[in-house]
């Protein structure tokens, strides 16, 4: 895991460019999914978790962690993520929030 103080600043290597950015807000955490292109126009994904931290003096800081996922690992990563999410849904469905459950019956 790579620690990054500002996940959305321009990269040090100005040859890389951001292609797509998606954000998921989840309570005190925010997840950033950023697709970037290398100089060779290969895509890779950065996933950043940013967690809001309130200090004892009342000031706010953000704890950030970033991972880089490269194209040769996309399939293995996606398959494994789906496998563990399916496991949790099967084994602990009561722990899922209502909006995460799959509706049954015909749509209204």
N, CA, C and O atoms as a MOPAC input file, in Angstrom:
PM7 MOZYME 1SCF
protein

 N      0.82900 1    -1.16600 1     0.00000 1
 C      0.00000 1     0.00000 1     0.00000 1
 C      0.88200 1     1.24000 1     0.00000 1
 O      1.95000 1     1.24300 1     0.61200 1
 N      0.45600 1     2.26300 1    -0.66200 1
 C      1.23100 1     3.48600 1    -0.80900 1
 C      0.50400 1     4.60300 1    -0.08800 1
 O     -0.68300 1     4.82200 1    -0.32800 1
 N      1.18600 1     5.30500 1     0.78000 1
 C      0.61200 1     6.43100 1     1.49600 1
 C      0.75900 1     7.67800 1     0.65200 1
 O      1.84500 1     7.97100 1     0.15400 1
 N     -0.33300 1     8.41700 1     0.48700 1
 C     -0.29900 1     9.59300 1    -0.36700 1
 C     -1.02000 1    10.73000 1     0.33800 1
 O     -2.14400 1    10.54500 1     0.80600 1
 N     -0.40600 1    11.89400 1     0.42400 1
 C     -1.01200 1    13.00200 1     1.14900 1
 C     -2.09700 1    13.70600 1     0.36100 1
 O     -2.95800 1    14.34700 1     0.96300 1
 N     -2.09500 1    13.61500 1    -0.95100 1
 C     -3.11800 1    14.27000 1    -1.75300 1
 C     -3.40400 1    13.41000 1    -2.98000 1
 O     -2.66400 1    13.47300 1    -3.96200 1
 N     -4.47400 1    12.60200 1    -2.93700 1
 C     -4.68400 1    11.63300 1    -4.00500 1
 C     -5.06400 1    12.23300 1    -5.34900 1
 O     -4.97300 1    11.54100 1    -6.36300 1
 N     -5.49300 1    13.50900 1    -5.39800 1
 C     -5.94700 1    14.05300 1    -6.66600 1
 C     -5.07200 1    15.16000 1    -7.21300 1
 O     -5.49900 1    15.90300 1    -8.09700 1
 N     -3.85400 1    15.28500 1    -6.70800 1
 C     -2.95400 1    16.27300 1    -7.26900 1
 C     -2.38300 1    15.70500 1    -8.56200 1
 O     -2.42200 1    14.49700 1    -8.79400 1
 N     -1.86200 1    16.57900 1    -9.38600 1
 C     -1.23800 1    16.11700 1   -10.62300 1
 C     -0.06600 1    15.20800 1   -10.28000 1
 O      0.60800 1    15.40800 1    -9.27000 1
 N      0.17200 1    14.22500 1   -11.10900 1
 C      1.26900 1    13.30400 1   -10.84900 1
 C      2.59500 1    14.00300 1   -11.07700 1
 O      2.68500 1    15.00200 1   -11.79200 1
 N      3.61500 1    13.45000 1   -10.45200 1
 C      4.97200 1    13.97100 1   -10.64700 1
 C      5.37600 1    13.85700 1   -12.11100 1
 O      6.04900 1    14.73300 1   -12.65500 1
 N      4.94900 1    12.75200 1   -12.74600 1
 C      5.27100 1    12.51100 1   -14.14600 1
 C      4.13400 1    13.10100 1   -14.98800 1
 O      3.06200 1    12.50400 1   -15.08700 1
 N      4.36000 1    14.24500 1   -15.57900 1
 C      3.31000 1    14.93100 1   -16.31500 1
 C      2.92400 1    14.19800 1   -17.59100 1
 O      1.98700 1    14.61200 1   -18.27300 1
 N      3.62400 1    13.11700 1   -17.92900 1
 C      3.27600 1    12.31800 1   -19.09100 1
 C      2.03400 1    11.46500 1   -18.81700 1
 O      1.35500 1    11.05600 1   -19.75900 1
 N      1.72800 1    11.19300 1   -17.56100 1
 C      0.55600 1    10.39800 1   -17.22400 1
 C     -0.66100 1    11.30600 1   -17.17100 1
 O     -0.56700 1    12.46700 1   -16.77300 1
 N     -1.82000 1    10.75600 1   -17.58100 1
 C     -3.02200 1    11.58200 1   -17.56400 1
 C     -4.17500 1    10.81200 1   -16.93300 1
 O     -4.25300 1     9.58600 1   -17.02200 1
 N     -5.06500 1    11.56300 1   -16.29400 1
 C     -6.24300 1    10.96100 1   -15.69200 1
 C     -7.29300 1    10.77000 1   -16.76600 1
 O     -7.56000 1    11.68500 1   -17.54500 1
 N     -7.89800 1     9.57900 1   -16.81800 1
 C     -8.87700 1     9.23100 1   -17.83100 1
 C    -10.29100 1     9.26500 1   -17.25400 1
 O    -11.21800 1     9.74900 1   -17.90400 1
 N    -10.45600 1     8.75400 1   -16.03800 1
 C    -11.77300 1     8.64600 1   -15.41200 1
 C    -11.58600 1     8.67900 1   -13.90000 1
 O    -10.61400 1     8.13700 1   -13.37600 1
 N    -12.51700 1     9.31500 1   -13.20500 1
 C    -12.47200 1     9.34800 1   -11.74700 1
 C    -13.87100 1     9.13800 1   -11.20400 1
 O    -14.81300 1     9.80000 1   -11.63800 1
 N    -14.01500 1     8.22200 1   -10.25700 1
 C    -15.28900 1     7.94600 1    -9.59500 1
 C    -15.04400 1     8.00700 1    -8.09000 1
 O    -13.97700 1     7.63200 1    -7.60400 1
 N    -16.05800 1     8.48900 1    -7.36200 1
 C    -15.95600 1     8.64200 1    -5.91600 1
 C    -17.09400 1     7.90900 1    -5.23200 1
 O    -18.24000 1     7.96700 1    -5.67900 1
 N    -16.77300 1     7.21600 1    -4.14200 1
 C    -17.77900 1     6.55400 1    -3.31300 1
 C    -17.62100 1     7.10000 1    -1.90000 1
 O    -16.57600 1     6.92700 1    -1.27200 1
 N    -18.68000 1     7.77000 1    -1.39800 1
 C    -18.65900 1     8.27900 1    -0.02500 1
 C    -19.32700 1     7.25400 1     0.86500 1
 O    -20.41300 1     6.76200 1     0.55800 1
 N    -18.67100 1     6.93300 1     1.97200 1
 C    -19.16100 1     5.90200 1     2.88900 1
 C    -18.87300 1     6.33900 1     4.32300 1
 O    -17.86400 1     5.94100 1     4.90600 1
 N    -19.74800 1     7.14700 1     4.88300 1
 C    -19.54100 1     7.63000 1     6.24500 1
 C    -18.32100 1     8.51600 1     6.32400 1
 O    -18.20400 1     9.48800 1     5.57800 1
 N    -17.40200 1     8.18500 1     7.23300 1
 C    -16.17100 1     8.96600 1     7.38900 1
 C    -15.12400 1     8.63100 1     6.33900 1
 O    -14.07600 1     9.27400 1     6.27400 1
 N    -15.40300 1     7.63400 1     5.52200 1
 C    -14.45500 1     7.22900 1     4.48800 1
 C    -14.95800 1     7.66600 1     3.11200 1
 O    -16.16000 1     7.71600 1     2.85200 1
 N    -14.00600 1     7.97800 1     2.25000 1
 C    -14.30000 1     8.23600 1     0.84900 1
 C    -13.32000 1     7.40300 1     0.04000 1
 O    -12.12800 1     7.35200 1     0.34400 1
 N    -13.83900 1     6.74900 1    -0.99800 1
 C    -13.00800 1     5.94100 1    -1.88000 1
 C    -12.96100 1     6.61900 1    -3.24600 1
 O    -13.98600 1     7.02300 1    -3.79500 1
 N    -11.74800 1     6.73300 1    -3.77900 1
 C    -11.54600 1     7.31800 1    -5.10500 1
 C    -11.02800 1     6.22300 1    -6.02900 1
 O    -10.04900 1     5.54700 1    -5.71300 1
 N    -11.68600 1     6.05200 1    -7.16300 1
 C    -11.26300 1     5.10700 1    -8.18800 1
 C    -10.83300 1     5.94100 1    -9.38900 1
 O    -11.66900 1     6.55600 1   -10.05100 1
 N     -9.54600 1     5.96200 1    -9.66900 1
 C     -9.00600 1     6.79300 1   -10.73600 1
 C     -8.32200 1     5.93100 1   -11.79000 1
 O     -7.41000 1     5.15900 1   -11.49100 1
 N     -8.78300 1     6.08000 1   -13.03100 1
 C     -8.13300 1     5.40800 1   -14.15300 1
 C     -7.15500 1     6.41600 1   -14.74800 1
 O     -7.51500 1     7.55300 1   -15.05200 1
 N     -5.92900 1     5.97800 1   -14.90500 1
 C     -4.88100 1     6.83000 1   -15.47800 1
 C     -4.24200 1     6.09900 1   -16.65700 1
 O     -4.31900 1     4.87600 1   -16.77600 1
 N     -3.61700 1     6.88500 1   -17.51200 1
 C     -2.92000 1     6.32800 1   -18.67400 1
 C     -1.43900 1     6.63200 1   -18.55700 1
 O     -1.04700 1     7.73300 1   -18.17000 1
 N     -0.62400 1     5.64900 1   -18.89400 1
 C      0.82600 1     5.83400 1   -18.88700 1
 C      1.26200 1     6.50000 1   -20.18400 1
 O      0.44600 1     6.74500 1   -21.07200 1
 N      2.54900 1     6.78800 1   -20.28200 1
 C      3.08800 1     7.35900 1   -21.52500 1
 C      2.80100 1     6.47100 1   -22.71900 1
 O      2.58800 1     6.95300 1   -23.83200 1
 N      2.79800 1     5.15200 1   -22.47600 1
 C      2.52100 1     4.19300 1   -23.54400 1
 C      1.03400 1     3.96600 1   -23.77100 1
 O      0.66000 1     3.06200 1   -24.52000 1
 N      0.18300 1     4.75800 1   -23.14700 1
 C     -1.26500 1     4.69900 1   -23.25000 1
 C     -1.84500 1     3.40800 1   -22.68200 1
 O     -2.90700 1     2.96400 1   -23.11900 1
 N     -1.15600 1     2.79900 1   -21.70800 1
 C     -1.71800 1     1.68500 1   -20.96300 1
 C     -2.49100 1     2.26300 1   -19.79000 1
 O     -2.05900 1     3.23400 1   -19.16900 1
 N     -3.63500 1     1.66100 1   -19.49000 1
 C     -4.42900 1     2.11700 1   -18.36200 1
 C     -4.04200 1     1.36300 1   -17.09700 1
 O     -3.67900 1     0.18700 1   -17.14600 1
 N     -4.12400 1     2.04700 1   -15.97700 1
 C     -4.00500 1     1.41800 1   -14.67100 1
 C     -4.96800 1     2.11000 1   -13.72600 1
 O     -5.44500 1     3.21000 1   -14.00400 1
 N     -5.24700 1     1.46600 1   -12.62200 1
 C     -6.23200 1     1.95200 1   -11.67000 1
 C     -5.55800 1     2.28700 1   -10.35200 1
 O     -4.73000 1     1.52100 1    -9.85900 1
 N     -5.91000 1     3.42900 1    -9.78300 1
 C     -5.51000 1     3.71000 1    -8.40500 1
 C     -6.78500 1     3.74200 1    -7.58200 1
 O     -7.78500 1     4.33800 1    -7.98200 1
 N     -6.73600 1     3.09600 1    -6.43000 1
 C     -7.83700 1     3.10000 1    -5.48500 1
 C     -7.31700 1     3.76400 1    -4.22500 1
 O     -6.34600 1     3.30000 1    -3.62700 1
 N     -7.96100 1     4.84800 1    -3.82300 1
 C     -7.52800 1     5.59800 1    -2.64800 1
 C     -8.63500 1     5.58300 1    -1.61600 1
 O     -9.78700 1     5.89200 1    -1.92000 1
 N     -8.28000 1     5.22300 1    -0.39200 1
 C     -9.19500 1     5.34100 1     0.73800 1
 C     -8.76900 1     6.56800 1     1.51500 1
 O     -7.60800 1     6.68700 1     1.90700 1
 N     -9.70100 1     7.48300 1     1.73900 1
 C     -9.44000 1     8.68500 1     2.51700 1
 C    -10.37300 1     8.66200 1     3.72000 1
 O    -11.59200 1     8.58200 1     3.57000 1
 N     -9.79200 1     8.73400 1     4.91000 1
 C    -10.58900 1     8.65900 1     6.13600 1
 C    -10.42400 1     9.93900 1     6.92800 1
 O     -9.30900 1    10.35200 1     7.24800 1
 N    -11.55400 1    10.56200 1     7.24200 1
 C    -11.54700 1    11.80600 1     8.00100 1
 C    -11.23500 1    11.50300 1     9.46400 1
 O    -11.85900 1    10.63700 1    10.07700 1
 N    -10.25700 1    12.23200 1    10.01700 1
 C     -9.83200 1    12.04500 1    11.40200 1
 C     -9.95200 1    13.37700 1    12.13800 1
 O     -9.39700 1    14.38500 1    11.70000 1
 N    -10.66900 1    13.37800 1    13.24300 1
 C    -10.77000 1    14.57700 1    14.06300 1
 C     -9.76500 1    14.44800 1    15.20500 1
 O     -9.80800 1    13.49100 1    15.97800 1
 N     -8.87400 1    15.40900 1    15.30200 1
 C     -7.82900 1    15.40000 1    16.31700 1
 C     -8.39200 1    15.87900 1    17.65800 1
 O     -9.48100 1    16.45100 1    17.70400 1
 N     -7.65800 1    15.64700 1    18.74100 1
 C     -8.11000 1    16.05000 1    20.07000 1
 C     -8.30000 1    17.55600 1    20.18200 1
 O     -9.09500 1    18.01300 1    21.00300 1
 N     -7.58900 1    18.33500 1    19.37600 1
 C     -7.74000 1    19.79500 1    19.41900 1
 C     -8.87900 1    20.28500 1    18.52000 1
 O     -9.09500 1    21.49100 1    18.39100 1
 N     -9.61000 1    19.34800 1    17.89600 1
 C    -10.73400 1    19.70700 1    17.03900 1
 C    -10.39000 1    19.86600 1    15.57600 1
 O    -11.28800 1    19.97800 1    14.74100 1
 N     -9.10900 1    19.87700 1    15.24400 1
 C     -8.71900 1    20.00600 1    13.83700 1
 C     -9.00300 1    18.69600 1    13.09400 1
 O     -9.08300 1    17.62300 1    13.69300 1
 N     -9.14900 1    18.81700 1    11.79600 1
 C     -9.47500 1    17.66700 1    10.95900 1
 C     -8.30500 1    17.36300 1    10.03800 1
 O     -7.73400 1    18.26400 1     9.42400 1
 N     -7.95400 1    16.09400 1     9.94700 1
 C     -6.94900 1    15.63000 1     8.99600 1
 C     -7.54800 1    14.45600 1     8.22300 1
 O     -8.60500 1    13.93800 1     8.58400 1
 N     -6.87200 1    14.05000 1     7.17500 1
 C     -7.32600 1    12.92600 1     6.38100 1
 C     -6.20900 1    11.90000 1     6.28700 1
 O     -5.08800 1    12.21900 1     5.89000 1
 N     -6.52400 1    10.66900 1     6.65600 1
 C     -5.59400 1     9.55100 1     6.54800 1
 C     -5.87600 1     8.89500 1     5.20500 1
 O     -6.99500 1     8.44600 1     4.96000 1
 N     -4.87300 1     8.83300 1     4.33000 1
 C     -5.08400 1     8.30700 1     2.98500 1
 C     -4.16300 1     7.12500 1     2.70700 1
 O     -2.99400 1     7.10200 1     3.09300 1
 N     -4.74300 1     6.15100 1     2.02300 1
 C     -3.99500 1     4.97200 1     1.59400 1
 C     -4.33500 1     4.71100 1     0.13400 1
 O     -5.49400 1     4.80600 1    -0.26900 1
 N     -3.33200 1     4.38600 1    -0.64400 1
 C     -3.53100 1     4.21500 1    -2.08500 1
 C     -2.90800 1     2.90100 1    -2.54000 1
 O     -1.82800 1     2.51900 1    -2.09000 1
 N     -3.61400 1     2.21400 1    -3.44700 1
 C     -3.04400 1     1.04600 1    -4.11500 1
 C     -3.08200 1     1.30000 1    -5.62200 1
 O     -3.95000 1     2.00700 1    -6.13300 1
 N     -2.13300 1     0.71500 1    -6.29800 1
 C     -2.05500 1     0.79700 1    -7.75600 1
 C     -2.36300 1    -0.58400 1    -8.30200 1
 O     -1.80000 1    -1.57600 1    -7.84000 1
 N     -3.24800 1    -0.65500 1    -9.27600 1
 C     -3.62100 1    -1.92000 1    -9.87800 1
 C     -3.34800 1    -1.82500 1   -11.38000 1
 O     -3.89000 1    -0.96200 1   -12.07200 1
 N     -2.50800 1    -2.71700 1   -11.86200 1
 C     -2.09300 1    -2.68700 1   -13.26200 1
 C     -2.86400 1    -3.70000 1   -14.09000 1
 O     -3.39800 1    -4.67400 1   -13.55900 1
 N     -2.91800 1    -3.46100 1   -15.40500 1
 C     -3.77900 1    -4.23100 1   -16.30800 1
 C     -3.56900 1    -5.73800 1   -16.21700 1
 O     -4.52600 1    -6.49900 1   -16.36200 1
 N     -2.35300 1    -6.17700 1   -15.98400 1
 C     -2.11300 1    -7.61900 1   -15.92000 1
 C     -2.74200 1    -8.25700 1   -14.68800 1
 O     -2.83000 1    -9.48200 1   -14.60000 1
 N     -3.18000 1    -7.43900 1   -13.74000 1
 C     -3.79900 1    -7.95500 1   -12.51500 1
 C     -5.30600 1    -7.70900 1   -12.44800 1
 O     -5.94800 1    -8.16100 1   -11.50000 1
 N     -5.89200 1    -7.00800 1   -13.42000 1
 C     -7.30900 1    -6.65200 1   -13.37000 1
 C     -8.20500 1    -7.86300 1   -13.17400 1
 O     -9.03800 1    -7.87100 1   -12.26800 1
 N     -8.05100 1    -8.88000 1   -14.00000 1
 C     -8.94800 1   -10.04100 1   -13.94600 1
 C     -8.84700 1   -10.76900 1   -12.61800 1
 O     -9.86200 1   -11.09500 1   -12.00200 1
 N     -7.60800 1   -11.02800 1   -12.17200 1
 C     -7.43500 1   -11.73000 1   -10.89300 1
 C     -8.01300 1   -10.91400 1    -9.74300 1
 O     -8.65300 1   -11.46600 1    -8.84700 1
 N     -7.79100 1    -9.61000 1    -9.76500 1
 C     -8.29200 1    -8.73400 1    -8.71300 1
 C     -9.81900 1    -8.72800 1    -8.70300 1
 O    -10.43300 1    -8.90800 1    -7.65100 1
 N    -10.43600 1    -8.52200 1    -9.87100 1
 C    -11.89300 1    -8.46100 1    -9.97300 1
 C    -12.52900 1    -9.79100 1    -9.58200 1
 O    -13.53100 1    -9.81400 1    -8.86700 1
 N    -11.94700 1   -10.90900 1   -10.05300 1
 C    -12.48200 1   -12.23400 1    -9.71400 1
 C    -12.41800 1   -12.48700 1    -8.21200 1
 O    -13.37800 1   -12.97800 1    -7.61800 1
 N    -11.29600 1   -12.15500 1    -7.60600 1
 C    -11.11800 1   -12.38500 1    -6.17300 1
 C    -12.01300 1   -11.46900 1    -5.35400 1
 O    -12.59800 1   -11.90200 1    -4.36000 1
 N    -12.12800 1   -10.21000 1    -5.75800 1
 C    -13.02500 1    -9.29000 1    -5.06700 1
 C    -14.45800 1    -9.81100 1    -5.12700 1
 O    -15.15200 1    -9.82200 1    -4.11000 1
 N    -14.90800 1   -10.24200 1    -6.30100 1
 C    -16.26700 1   -10.77400 1    -6.43800 1
 C    -16.45100 1   -12.01200 1    -5.57300 1
 O    -17.49600 1   -12.17800 1    -4.94300 1
 N    -15.45500 1   -12.87300 1    -5.53800 1
 C    -15.52600 1   -14.09700 1    -4.74000 1
 C    -15.69500 1   -13.78500 1    -3.24500 1
 O    -16.52800 1   -14.40000 1    -2.57800 1
 N    -14.92100 1   -12.84500 1    -2.72200 1
 C    -15.02100 1   -12.54900 1    -1.28900 1
 C    -16.30300 1   -11.77700 1    -0.95700 1
 O    -16.88000 1   -11.97900 1     0.11100 1
 N    -16.75100 1   -10.90000 1    -1.85200 1
 C    -18.02200 1   -10.19900 1    -1.62500 1
 C    -19.17600 1   -11.20400 1    -1.63900 1
 O    -20.06100 1   -11.13100 1    -0.78600 1
 N    -19.18100 1   -12.13300 1    -2.58300 1
 C    -20.21600 1   -13.17100 1    -2.62500 1
 C    -20.20100 1   -14.00500 1    -1.35000 1
 O    -21.25900 1   -14.33700 1    -0.81700 1
 N    -19.02000 1   -14.34600 1    -0.85900 1
 C    -18.89300 1   -15.10900 1     0.38100 1
 C    -19.54400 1   -14.35700 1     1.54300 1
 O    -20.32900 1   -14.92800 1     2.30000 1
 N    -19.21000 1   -13.07400 1     1.67500 1
 C    -19.78000 1   -12.27900 1     2.77100 1
 C    -21.29500 1   -12.18400 1     2.63200 1
 O    -22.01700 1   -12.31600 1     3.62100 1
 N    -21.77600 1   -11.95900 1     1.43200 1
 C    -23.22900 1   -11.88100 1     1.21700 1
 C    -23.92300 1   -13.17700 1     1.58300 1
 O    -25.03300 1   -13.16400 1     2.11500 1
 N    -23.27300 1   -14.29900 1     1.29900 1
 C    -23.83200 1   -15.61600 1     1.62300 1
 C    -23.78500 1   -15.89300 1     3.11700 1
 O    -24.77100 1   -16.33000 1     3.71100 1
 N    -22.62500 1   -15.63400 1     3.72000 1
 C    -22.38700 1   -16.00900 1     5.11100 1
 C    -22.94200 1   -15.01700 1     6.13200 1
 O    -23.31700 1   -15.42000 1     7.23300 1
 N    -23.00100 1   -13.74100 1     5.79200 1
 C    -23.42400 1   -12.69300 1     6.73200 1
 C    -24.41400 1   -11.72100 1     6.09100 1
 O    -24.18400 1   -10.51200 1     6.12400 1
 N    -25.49200 1   -12.21000 1     5.51800 1
 C    -26.42100 1   -11.29000 1     4.84300 1
 C    -27.03500 1   -10.27100 1     5.80200 1
 O    -27.39200 1    -9.16900 1     5.38500 1
 N    -27.15900 1   -10.62200 1     7.06300 1
 C    -27.73900 1    -9.70500 1     8.05000 1
 C    -26.85300 1    -8.49300 1     8.29400 1
 O    -27.32900 1    -7.48600 1     8.81800 1
 N    -25.59100 1    -8.56300 1     7.93200 1
 C    -24.67400 1    -7.45300 1     8.14200 1
 C    -24.66400 1    -6.45200 1     6.99100 1
 O    -24.05300 1    -5.38900 1     7.09600 1
 N    -25.32800 1    -6.78400 1     5.91000 1
 C    -25.37800 1    -5.88700 1     4.75400 1
 C    -26.42700 1    -4.81600 1     4.98200 1
 O    -27.47400 1    -5.07300 1     5.57600 1
 N    -26.14200 1    -3.62600 1     4.51100 1
 C    -27.13600 1    -2.56000 1     4.58800 1
 C    -28.26100 1    -2.85100 1     3.60700 1
 O    -28.06300 1    -3.54300 1     2.60900 1
 N    -29.42800 1    -2.32600 1     3.89500 1
 C    -30.61800 1    -2.58700 1     3.09500 1
 C    -30.40000 1    -2.32500 1     1.60900 1
 O    -30.83300 1    -3.12000 1     0.77500 1
 N    -29.73300 1    -1.22200 1     1.26700 1
 C    -29.55900 1    -0.88200 1    -0.15700 1
 C    -28.59000 1    -1.81500 1    -0.87500 1
 O    -28.49800 1    -1.77100 1    -2.10200 1
 N    -27.86800 1    -2.65400 1    -0.14500 1
 C    -26.94700 1    -3.59300 1    -0.78200 1
 C    -27.59600 1    -4.92200 1    -1.09900 1
 O    -27.03100 1    -5.71000 1    -1.85800 1
 N    -28.77300 1    -5.20100 1    -0.54000 1
 C    -29.42500 1    -6.47700 1    -0.79200 1
 C    -30.09900 1    -6.45200 1    -2.14600 1
 O    -30.52900 1    -5.40100 1    -2.62200 1
 N    -30.18700 1    -7.60600 1    -2.75400 1
 C    -30.79200 1    -7.73100 1    -4.07900 1
 C    -32.29500 1    -7.86000 1    -3.89600 1
 O    -32.74600 1    -8.73900 1    -3.16100 1
 N    -33.09900 1    -6.99200 1    -4.55600 1
 C    -34.55200 1    -7.07400 1    -4.39700 1
 C    -35.10100 1    -8.34400 1    -5.01400 1
 O    -34.54600 1    -8.86200 1    -5.98300 1
 N    -36.19300 1    -8.84700 1    -4.45500 1
 C    -36.84300 1   -10.02700 1    -5.01100 1
 C    -38.15000 1    -9.60800 1    -5.64000 1
 O    -38.71200 1    -8.57500 1    -5.27500 1
 N    -38.64300 1   -10.39300 1    -6.58000 1
 C    -39.91300 1   -10.09200 1    -7.21700 1
 C    -39.75500 1    -9.15300 1    -8.38600 1
 O    -38.64300 1    -8.76800 1    -8.74700 1
 N    -40.88900 1    -8.78300 1    -8.98200 1
 C    -40.88900 1    -7.91300 1   -10.13800 1
 C    -40.66500 1    -6.46800 1    -9.74200 1
 O    -41.13900 1    -6.04000 1    -8.69000 1
 N    -39.95100 1    -5.70300 1   -10.56200 1
 C    -39.76900 1    -4.28200 1   -10.26100 1
 C    -41.09600 1    -3.54500 1   -10.35900 1
 O    -41.97700 1    -3.93600 1   -11.12400 1
 N    -41.23200 1    -2.48200 1    -9.58600 1
 C    -42.47500 1    -1.70800 1    -9.56700 1
 C    -42.54900 1    -0.78700 1   -10.75100 1
 O    -43.52700 1    -0.05500 1   -10.90300 1

